[in-house]
Amino acid sequence: NSLKELWSLVDFVCPGSLGTLPLFLDTLAGPITKGGYACSTEEQVQVAYKCACVLRDALKPYLLRRIKQEVDGDLKLPEKRERVLFCRPTRLQALLYKRYLKTEEAKKGYRGGTNLFVAICVMRKICNHPDIIVRTRFNQDEKGAGETMISMAVVDMCEYLQEIRSRAIVMPDTD
């Protein structure tokens, strides 16, 4: 549904093939997104197209795209098979997930409030890859948990680093 989620899925199957998340966001996802707006300049649209082509070419070896004409025609491809793999969450994912379930937003969601879809999306992002939540900047257009979710992720990251006896320097983003 989003380029971050695409990166997460590809990184799970083929780690490192699209680079790190920040690099991917800066070099491909950002320009593609900017070029897709109705108010984009001609230059932004061209850059977006070139980035989309680079991304398509990078993914081509890993994706099999079939159209009905190919399947019905002379080319006899095997039936599509899907596999569901159950993976245990990492400690960081489990911490983020449990912490999110305690937020007021999540509680409203599972009480049947209008935030149910938002809560499900946040939990899905945590399960897909913690970086999607930790690095996401929530803004007014995105109906997320705002600054509290980012603060929560930083606290959980610090708890996780403590748990594995590691150290980190936490610095604010100045962009």
C-alpha positions in Angstrom: 0.0 0.0 0.0 2.9 2.3 0.4 6.5 2.4 -0.7 7.7 2.0 2.9 5.7 -1.2 3.2 7.0 -2.4 -0.2 10.6 -1.8 1.1 9.7 -3.7 4.3 8.3 -6.7 2.4 11.3 -6.8 -0.1 13.8 -6.4 2.8 12.2 -9.3 4.6 12.5 -11.6 1.6 15.8 -10.3 0.2 17.5 -8.3 3.0 19.5 -5.3 1.7 18.4 -5.5 -1.9 16.8 -2.1 -1.8 19.4 -0.6 0.6 18.5 0.8 4.0 15.1 2.4 4.7 16.4 5.9 5.0 18.4 5.5 1.7 15.4 4.0 -0.1 13.1 6.9 1.2 15.6 9.6 0.1 16.6 8.2 -3.3 13.4 6.5 -4.6 10.3 6.8 -2.5 10.6 10.5 -1.9 11.0 11.5 -5.5 8.3 9.0 -6.6 5.8 10.4 -4.1 6.6 14.1 -4.9 6.2 13.4 -8.6 2.8 11.9 -8.1 1.0 15.0 -6.8 -1.3 17.0 -9.0 0.7 20.1 -8.3 4.1 18.5 -9.2 6.4 20.3 -11.5 7.3 18.7 -14.9 10.8 18.1 -13.5 9.4 16.3 -10.4 7.2 14.1 -12.7 10.2 13.2 -14.9 12.4 12.4 -11.8 9.6 10.3 -10.4 9.2 8.4 -13.6 13.0 7.7 -13.7 13.0 6.5 -10.1 9.9 4.3 -10.7 11.8 2.7 -13.6 14.9 2.1 -11.4 12.6 0.6 -8.7 10.8 -1.6 -11.3 14.1 -2.8 -12.7 15.5 -3.6 -9.2 12.4 -5.6 -8.3 12.0 -7.4 -11.7 14.2 -10.4 -10.7 12.1 -11.0 -7.6 8.6 -10.6 -9.0 6.6 -12.6 -11.5 3.9 -10.6 -13.1 1.4 -12.5 -15.2 -1.5 -11.1 -17.2 -4.5 -13.2 -18.2 -3.4 -13.2 -21.9 -0.1 -14.8 -21.0 -1.7 -17.5 -18.9 -4.4 -18.3 -21.4 -2.0 -18.2 -24.4 0.8 -20.5 -25.5 2.8 -19.9 -22.3 1.8 -22.5 -19.7 2.8 -21.2 -16.4 2.3 -23.1 -13.2 -0.6 -22.3 -10.9 -0.1 -19.4 -8.6 0.8 -20.7 -5.1 0.6 -18.6 -2.0 2.3 -19.5 1.3 1.6 -18.0 4.6 4.6 -17.9 6.9 4.2 -17.2 10.6 7.2 -15.4 12.1 7.7 -14.6 15.7 8.0 -10.9 16.3 11.4 -9.5 17.3 11.7 -8.2 20.8 11.4 -4.7 19.5 8.2 -5.5 17.5 6.7 -7.2 20.6 7.6 -4.1 22.7 6.1 -1.7 20.2 3.0 -3.8 19.7 2.3 -4.2 23.5 3.0 -0.5 24.1 0.7 0.6 21.3 -2.1 -1.6 22.6 -2.0 0.4 25.8 -2.5 3.7 24.0 -5.8 5.5 24.1 -6.0 5.4 20.4 -5.8 1.6 20.3 -8.3 1.2 23.2 -10.8 3.4 21.3 -10.2 1.3 18.2 -11.0 -2.1 19.7 -13.9 -0.7 21.6 -15.5 -0.1 18.2 -14.6 3.5 17.8 -13.9 5.2 14.5 -10.1 4.6 15.1 -10.3 0.8 14.5 -8.9 1.1 11.0 -6.1 3.4 12.2 -5.3 1.0 15.0 -5.1 -2.0 12.6 -2.9 0.0 10.2 -0.4 0.9 13.0 -0.3 -2.7 14.3 0.2 -4.0 10.8 3.1 -1.6 10.3 4.7 -2.7 13.5 4.4 -6.3 12.4 5.8 -5.6 8.9 8.8 -3.7 10.1 9.4 -1.5 13.2 11.2 1.1 11.0 8.0 1.9 9.4 6.7 3.2 12.7 9.9 4.4 14.3 10.9 6.5 11.2 7.5 7.6 10.1 6.8 11.3 10.7 3.1 11.6 11.4 1.5 14.8 10.1 -2.0 16.2 10.0 -2.8 14.3 6.8 -2.0 11.0 8.3 -4.5 9.9 11.0 -1.8 8.3 13.2 -0.9 8.6 16.8 1.2 11.7 16.3 4.0 12.7 18.5 3.0 10.2 21.2 3.7 7.3 18.8 7.1 8.6 17.9 7.9 9.2 21.6 6.7 5.8 22.4 8.9 4.2 19.8 11.9 6.1 21.1 11.3 4.9 24.6 10.7 1.3 23.4 13.9 1.5 21.3 15.8 2.6 24.4 14.3 -0.2 26.5 15.2 -2.7 23.8 18.8 -1.5 23.6 19.0 -1.7 27.4 17.7 -5.2 27.3 20.3 -6.4 24.8 23.0 -4.4 26.7 23.7 -2.0 23.9 24.1 1.8 23.8 22.9 4.5 21.5 22.8 8.2 21.2 19.4 9.6 20.6 19.4 12.8 18.6 16.4 14.9 17.4 15.8 15.0 13.6 16.7 18.5 12.4 15.1 18.2 8.9 
